[in-house]
Each structure stands twice: as C-alpha cells, then as structure tokens.
Amino acid sequence: MTDTALIIDTETDQGNDPRPIQVATIDVATGHEWMQYFNSGRPISPVVTRVHGITDSDVVDCERFDLSKFSLSKYLIGHNVRFDWRVIGKPSVKLICTVRLARLAFPEWDRYGQSRCIEQLIGVDDAKAMTAKAHDALGDVRMCHMLYLACCERLEVEHTDFKTIHERVNSAIPTKRMPFGKHKGKKIDDVPLSYIKWMLANIPDLTPSLYSALVKRVEAKGLD
C-alpha cells in the first residue's frame, strides 16, 4: 500500500448489495488515471443501466473485481466515498469525503452534489462538458479531482498533505439528535442501525456533524 491517495469512483450492477462493474481512480500525487470494467457475475439491473448506461454485453468478457489485485493507497478520496469503499470490499484505508471537504471549503454553496459543486466552481456553461459525463466512473473521478484540488486551494492546504486534510474533514463534533426525516428528534443512539447505514450509503450531502455522528454509531457497534 502506497502512502498516497487515490480518488475513486465506481459504477455498480444493482441497487441492493451493489458490486462494481466499472472502477476508476486518479493518483493525486502523480495525476495518473486508471479505469477498468468488470463482470459482477450477475445481470445488471435495468434500473441502474438507465443511470450509467452500462449493459451486460459491455462487461460479458470482463473479469470479476478482486480487491487483492487492486493497487491500494493509504487514503481513498471520493464524493460520498464510503459508498465506493463498501462496493470494492471495505479495505483498511483512511477515507476523505469530498462532500464534507466542499462543505468545509465552500460553506456559501447551496448544494453539494458533485455536478452541482462543479457548476458552482466554474460556472454552469463551462461545467456542461464535465457534468454531461456524470455517472461514468472516469468522468466522475475527474470531476472529483477538480473539486478536491479547488477545496485544498481554498483551505490553503497542500493537496498532497493527506494527513492534515483527513484530520480537518473528520474533526466535526458529532450531532446528538437526528435533525430530519422520520426519526427527527431522536437521539442518534436510538435510531435503527439499518436506517443509519442507508443514510450513509444514499445521502451524499450530510453535514459533517451528522455524518460524524452516524459513522461513530455504526463503528461503535462493529457493523460497518
């Protein structure tokens, strides 16, 4: 495992128990790009094909993703990175989420979905070519790379100072109660773990304080 960081994005075969069918990375230190398609061993859901456009015929001759063959780095960076981390098999690495990083660097923005972040960063017209490639792993990882570098510049942190960035992104004081949804007002400790894990996997723009609280709850139970 190299002491650098990979920006990562994945596209998956199904909504439940997703397996990777496309993985892309950019090495932050070198700028090297990598992308590969994979066969998950089961049919791709038509629902997710409508999102990313990948069909069974596109991956019929591809190998299965194998984490042991994946070149890991000490840090993984991504937009809602815990989703991609789970998809590839939960390797023992440190995570830097660019949703949280963007909230820290650009608190004036109104939304933090990745395409919206790029639009707010460079303007809607200039962003069109990039955001048109959303839901393609390589297109998404390129957007994430641009966002990551912009956040580092705004925060005046060297983009390869992964230790400092990781500490800043993960230093939010956890909130104690659920601020919205069907469990609004409940203590985080009283919210069902299944609901917490669903939130972490499906809501990309959680505030740092809520994200920290949910992660700590799951990790405390040893279920993630």
C-alpha positions as CSV (number, residue, x, y, z in Angstrom):
1,M,0.0,0.0,0.0
2,T,1.5,3.3,-1.1
3,D,1.5,6.4,1.2
4,T,-0.5,8.5,-1.3
5,A,-4.2,9.0,-2.1
6,L,-6.4,7.7,-4.9
7,I,-9.6,9.5,-5.9
8,I,-12.1,6.7,-6.7
9,D,-15.5,6.3,-8.2
10,T,-17.4,3.1,-9.0
11,E,-20.5,2.2,-11.1
12,T,-22.4,-0.9,-9.9
13,D,-24.7,-3.6,-11.1
14,Q,-27.6,-3.4,-8.7
15,G,-29.1,-1.1,-6.1
16,N,-29.1,-3.7,-3.4
17,D,-25.8,-5.3,-2.4
18,P,-24.0,-3.5,-5.2
19,R,-21.0,-5.0,-6.9
20,P,-18.5,-3.0,-9.1
21,I,-18.8,-3.1,-12.9
22,Q,-16.7,0.0,-13.5
23,V,-13.9,1.4,-11.3
24,A,-11.8,4.5,-12.0
25,T,-9.1,6.2,-10.0
26,I,-6.7,9.1,-10.2
27,D,-3.5,9.1,-8.2
28,V,-3.4,12.6,-6.5
29,A,0.4,12.7,-6.3
30,T,1.1,11.8,-10.0
31,G,-2.2,12.5,-11.8
32,H,-2.2,9.0,-13.3
33,E,-5.6,7.9,-14.4
34,W,-6.9,4.3,-14.4
35,M,-10.2,2.8,-15.4
36,Q,-11.5,-0.8,-15.9
37,Y,-14.8,-2.6,-16.4
38,F,-15.7,-5.7,-14.5
39,N,-18.3,-8.5,-14.7
40,S,-20.1,-8.9,-11.4
41,G,-21.2,-12.4,-12.1
42,R,-24.9,-11.5,-12.2
43,P,-27.2,-9.4,-14.5
44,I,-27.0,-5.6,-14.4
45,S,-30.3,-4.2,-13.2
46,P,-32.1,-2.2,-16.0
47,V,-32.8,0.5,-13.4
48,V,-29.1,1.2,-12.8
49,T,-28.3,0.8,-16.5
50,R,-30.6,3.8,-17.1
51,V,-28.3,5.7,-14.8
52,H,-24.9,4.8,-16.1
53,G,-25.6,3.2,-19.5
54,I,-23.5,0.0,-18.9
55,T,-25.2,-3.2,-20.1
56,D,-24.4,-6.9,-19.7
57,S,-23.0,-7.0,-23.2
58,D,-20.5,-4.3,-22.2
59,V,-18.9,-6.5,-19.5
60,V,-19.6,-10.0,-20.7
61,D,-15.9,-10.7,-21.3
62,C,-14.6,-8.8,-18.3
63,E,-13.1,-10.4,-15.2
64,R,-14.6,-10.1,-11.7
65,F,-13.3,-7.3,-9.5
66,D,-10.8,-8.7,-7.0
67,L,-9.7,-6.4,-4.2
68,S,-6.5,-8.3,-3.7
69,K,-5.4,-7.3,-7.2
70,F,-6.4,-3.6,-6.7
71,S,-3.5,-1.3,-6.1
72,L,-4.4,0.4,-2.8
73,S,-3.2,3.7,-1.4
74,K,-3.2,4.8,2.3
75,Y,-6.1,7.2,1.5
76,L,-9.2,7.0,-0.6
77,I,-10.9,10.2,-1.7
78,G,-14.3,10.4,-3.2
79,H,-17.7,12.1,-3.3
80,N,-19.6,10.1,-0.6
81,V,-16.5,7.9,-0.6
82,R,-17.9,5.4,1.9
83,F,-20.2,4.1,-0.8
84,D,-17.3,3.3,-3.1
85,W,-15.3,2.0,-0.2
86,R,-18.0,-0.5,0.6
87,V,-18.5,-1.5,-3.0
88,I,-14.9,-2.5,-3.5
89,G,-14.8,-4.5,-0.3
90,K,-14.1,-2.2,2.7
91,P,-10.3,-2.1,2.5
92,S,-8.3,-0.9,5.5
93,V,-7.6,2.6,4.4
94,K,-8.3,6.2,5.5
95,L,-11.3,8.0,3.9
96,I,-11.6,11.6,2.7
97,C,-15.1,12.6,1.6
98,T,-15.2,15.5,-0.8
99,V,-18.8,16.2,0.2
100,R,-17.6,17.1,3.6
101,L,-14.4,18.8,2.2
102,A,-16.5,21.0,0.0
103,R,-18.8,22.0,2.8
104,L,-15.7,23.0,4.8
105,A,-14.1,24.9,2.0
106,F,-17.2,26.4,0.4
107,P,-19.8,27.0,3.1
108,E,-21.5,29.6,0.9
109,W,-22.6,27.0,-1.7
110,D,-26.3,25.9,-1.7
111,R,-25.9,22.2,-2.6
112,Y,-23.1,19.7,-2.6
113,G,-24.0,17.0,-5.1
114,Q,-20.9,16.6,-7.3
115,S,-22.3,18.0,-10.5
116,R,-23.7,21.0,-8.7
117,C,-20.3,21.6,-6.9
118,I,-18.6,21.7,-10.3
119,E,-21.2,24.2,-11.6
120,Q,-20.7,26.4,-8.6
121,L,-17.0,26.1,-9.0
122,I,-16.5,27.0,-12.7
123,G,-20.0,28.1,-13.9
124,V,-22.9,26.2,-15.4
125,D,-21.8,26.8,-19.1
126,D,-18.2,25.7,-18.5
127,A,-19.3,22.7,-16.5
128,K,-21.6,21.3,-19.1
129,A,-19.0,19.1,-20.8
130,M,-17.9,17.6,-17.5
131,T,-21.3,17.1,-15.9
132,A,-22.6,15.5,-19.1
133,K,-20.3,12.6,-18.2
134,A,-21.7,12.1,-14.7
135,H,-22.4,8.5,-13.8
136,D,-19.4,7.3,-15.8
137,A,-16.7,6.4,-13.3
138,L,-13.9,8.1,-15.2
139,G,-15.9,11.2,-15.8
140,D,-17.0,11.3,-12.1
141,V,-13.4,10.8,-10.8
142,R,-12.2,13.7,-13.0
143,M,-14.8,16.0,-11.5
144,C,-13.9,14.8,-8.0
145,H,-10.3,15.5,-8.7
146,M,-11.0,19.1,-9.8
147,L,-13.2,19.6,-6.8
148,Y,-10.6,18.2,-4.4
149,L,-7.9,20.5,-5.7
150,A,-10.1,23.5,-5.5
151,C,-11.0,22.7,-1.9
152,C,-7.3,22.3,-1.0
153,E,-6.6,25.7,-2.6
154,R,-9.4,27.4,-0.8
155,L,-8.3,25.9,2.5
156,E,-4.7,26.7,1.8
157,V,-3.6,23.1,2.4
158,E,-1.1,21.4,0.1
159,H,-3.1,18.8,-1.9
160,T,-0.7,16.0,-1.0
161,D,-0.9,16.8,2.7
162,F,-3.4,14.0,3.1
163,K,-2.9,13.7,6.9
164,T,-3.9,17.3,7.5
165,I,-6.8,17.1,5.1
166,H,-8.1,13.9,6.6
167,E,-7.9,15.4,10.1
168,R,-9.8,18.5,9.1
169,V,-12.5,16.7,7.2
170,N,-13.1,14.3,10.1
171,S,-12.9,16.7,13.0
172,A,-16.5,17.8,13.1
173,I,-18.3,17.5,16.5
174,P,-21.0,14.8,16.1
175,T,-24.6,16.0,16.5
176,K,-26.6,14.2,19.2
177,R,-30.1,14.1,17.6
178,M,-31.5,13.3,14.2
179,P,-32.3,16.7,12.6
180,F,-34.7,15.5,9.9
181,G,-36.6,12.5,8.5
182,K,-38.9,10.0,10.1
183,H,-36.6,9.8,13.2
184,K,-36.3,13.6,13.6
185,G,-35.6,14.5,17.2
186,K,-34.5,11.0,18.3
187,K,-31.1,10.5,19.8
188,I,-28.7,9.1,17.3
189,D,-28.1,6.1,19.6
190,D,-31.9,5.3,19.3
191,V,-32.1,5.4,15.5
192,P,-32.2,1.9,13.9
193,L,-28.8,0.9,12.6
194,S,-30.3,-0.2,9.3
195,Y,-31.6,3.4,8.7
196,I,-28.3,4.9,9.7
197,K,-26.4,2.7,7.2
198,W,-29.0,3.5,4.5
199,M,-28.4,7.3,5.1
200,L,-24.6,6.9,4.8
201,A,-25.0,5.0,1.6
202,N,-27.6,7.1,-0.1
203,I,-27.5,10.7,1.1
204,P,-24.4,12.4,-0.3
205,D,-24.7,15.9,1.3
206,L,-24.9,15.1,5.0
207,T,-23.4,17.8,7.2
208,P,-20.1,17.0,8.7
209,S,-21.5,16.9,12.2
210,L,-24.3,14.5,11.3
211,Y,-22.0,12.3,9.2
212,S,-19.6,12.0,12.1
213,A,-22.4,11.0,14.4
214,L,-23.7,8.3,12.1
215,V,-20.3,6.9,11.4
216,K,-19.4,6.8,15.1
217,R,-22.7,5.0,15.9
218,V,-22.1,2.3,13.2
219,E,-18.4,1.8,14.1
220,A,-19.2,1.6,17.8
221,K,-21.4,-1.5,17.0
222,G,-18.7,-3.0,14.8
223,L,-21.1,-3.5,12.0
224,D,-19.5,-1.5,9.3
